[in-house]
């Protein structure tokens, strides 16, 4: 199974000039690892955001 890792999938905008990261055949399974909206910053409860006071 083909896979696109988080580091390769880090993309915040799409452009028609981007090259495909992989090619799949009809019916072929693949995996795309993604980051959350904070790009993985929040890994534990200790990383929670604290609003400015």
Backbone bond lengths (Angstrom), bond angles and torsions (degrees), N, CA, C in turn:
res aa  C-N    CA-C-N  psi(-1)  N-CA   C-N-CA  omega(-1)  CA-C   N-CA-C  phi
1 X - - - 1.445 - - 1.531 108.78 -
2 X 1.301 115.33 135.43 1.456 119.86 179.00 1.523 110.15 -81.17
3 X 1.335 115.71 152.88 1.467 121.15 -175.82 1.528 109.20 -143.68
4 X 1.325 115.01 139.21 1.456 121.38 169.02 1.526 105.77 -108.83
5 X 1.332 117.13 119.53 1.463 121.31 -176.73 1.528 111.13 -78.05
6 X 1.313 116.13 164.03 1.471 121.59 179.59 1.520 112.40 -54.78
7 X 1.321 116.07 -42.33 1.466 118.79 -177.60 1.522 111.99 -64.25
8 X 1.323 117.73 -34.52 1.465 120.60 178.13 1.527 111.93 -80.89
9 X 1.334 116.66 -26.13 1.461 120.66 -176.17 1.524 112.93 -86.44
10 X 1.322 118.30 -0.60 1.469 121.10 -177.28 1.523 109.21 -70.14
11 X 1.308 114.68 102.00 1.461 120.86 -176.34 1.511 107.85 -146.72
12 X 1.315 117.76 128.80 1.454 121.13 -176.85 1.519 113.38 -110.13
13 X 1.305 117.02 -4.89 1.464 121.63 176.68 1.521 107.81 -151.54
14 X 1.316 116.62 152.90 1.455 121.20 179.75 1.513 109.36 -107.58
15 X 1.319 115.73 144.71 1.457 122.08 -179.09 1.521 107.72 -140.61
16 X 1.296 118.34 136.15 1.464 121.94 -177.99 1.524 112.25 -62.59
17 X 1.329 117.41 -17.32 1.477 120.33 179.75 1.530 112.91 -84.73
18 X 1.333 117.72 -7.12 1.473 120.62 178.89 1.525 110.22 -64.46
19 X 1.302 115.50 139.09 1.460 122.03 176.14 1.530 109.47 -84.62
20 X 1.327 119.11 144.54 1.470 120.90 176.69 1.527 111.33 -61.11
21 X 1.319 116.24 143.78 1.463 120.62 177.05 1.520 111.83 -83.64
22 X 1.334 117.22 -22.58 1.458 120.96 174.04 1.525 109.13 -160.25
23 X 1.297 115.63 164.09 1.463 122.79 176.48 1.522 107.24 -121.53
24 X 1.330 116.95 135.69 1.464 121.40 179.04 1.521 109.74 -124.89
25 X 1.308 114.78 154.90 1.457 121.92 176.90 1.524 109.11 -90.47
26 X 1.325 118.30 155.20 1.465 120.09 176.21 1.531 110.90 -53.59
27 X 1.321 116.25 129.12 1.459 121.80 -179.72 1.513 114.56 86.32
28 X 1.336 118.49 -9.82 1.462 121.34 -179.86 1.525 109.98 -75.72
29 X 1.321 116.86 136.63 1.462 121.65 177.61 1.515 110.30 -84.90
30 X 1.327 115.83 150.14 1.456 120.98 175.50 1.518 108.74 -151.34
31 X 1.331 116.38 162.95 1.456 122.73 -178.59 1.522 108.43 -124.90
32 X 1.339 115.43 136.12 1.458 121.19 172.70 1.520 106.80 -121.91
33 X 1.333 116.54 114.83 1.460 121.06 176.16 1.526 107.25 -82.35
34 X 1.327 116.63 136.43 1.458 119.88 -179.45 1.519 111.36 -128.04
35 X 1.305 115.99 159.26 1.455 122.95 173.39 1.517 108.28 -93.71
36 X 1.313 116.91 160.64 1.459 120.41 170.15 1.533 107.95 -78.07
37 X 1.299 117.49 -179.68 1.468 121.28 -175.62 1.529 113.00 -62.09
38 X 1.323 117.44 -19.67 1.467 120.56 179.78 1.520 112.45 -97.85
39 X 1.316 117.64 13.47 1.466 124.19 179.68 1.521 111.93 54.19
40 X 1.325 116.32 40.21 1.455 120.39 174.27 1.509 115.98 82.12
41 X 1.332 118.32 8.70 1.468 119.82 -178.16 1.524 111.86 -62.64
42 X 1.340 117.01 -41.66 1.463 120.74 -176.44 1.525 109.68 -86.56
43 X 1.334 115.55 100.23 1.461 120.98 -179.05 1.516 112.66 -105.62
44 X 1.325 117.20 -18.83 1.460 120.86 179.99 1.524 108.63 -149.91
45 X 1.334 117.95 167.49 1.467 120.05 177.80 1.532 112.80 -58.41
46 X 1.318 118.47 -26.65 1.465 121.63 178.98 1.530 112.30 -67.51
47 X 1.324 117.16 -19.09 1.464 121.30 -178.89 1.523 113.25 -86.80
48 X 1.324 117.56 5.37 1.463 119.95 -173.70 1.525 111.27 -59.66
49 X 1.315 114.56 150.97 1.459 120.69 179.65 1.524 109.98 -73.75
50 X 1.298 116.01 137.31 1.463 121.29 176.77 1.522 106.77 -114.19
51 X 1.331 118.41 115.49 1.466 120.93 -178.47 1.521 112.03 -60.22
52 X 1.325 116.74 146.84 1.464 121.44 177.22 1.524 109.18 -64.31
53 X 1.316 116.03 145.98 1.467 119.51 -179.57 1.499 111.19 -108.43
